[in-house]
Amino acid sequence: MLAAAAVSTLFLASYLTYHHHSGLVRFQGRGLVRPVYFSILITHTILAATVLPLVVTTLVFALREKFDGHRRIARWTFPIWLYVSLTGVVVYVMLYRV
């Protein structure tokens, strides 16, 4: 889990650096795909902002060996983290490849 957190931290740093230096990319899709894209993007963005403090809290509980708190928070952290990871790929594919 520490390796997953480290890789996620590196990804977040590279993602923020890239988007800080690159221009705005607008979604070019038309029709039904447009509201689908924005629905996925909105939920992805909100949950991505939510998952960061959850991950930190979950890791702190584990590192302090407070496993009851860790389990309680991890039940929420893991599915949100998984959703954010998967929808990030979906957003990328829809924005740059479709």
Phi, psi and omega in degrees: 000326177295323177294319178297318178295320179294316178296319178296322178295316177297318178298313181300317179297316180291323178298311181294321177297313180301311184287338174290325184263345181260163179280175178288134176249120181266143178289128185263352183296150179234162176080213185296331182293334183295307178294330176296312179302310184291329175296316178294316181298316182295312179295322178299313183294314180297314182288331176296321177289328181285325189287333182302306178294330177296316180297315180299314179298316179299315179294320179297315177302315182294316182293331177271004179059035174260077192287336175295313177295321178301311180298318182299315181283321183298332176301330178267321185297311186300309180295326178291317179299317179297315178300315180297318179297313182290317180290335174299317177294318180298315179299316179301311182298315181293325183281319188252342186244340183258000000 
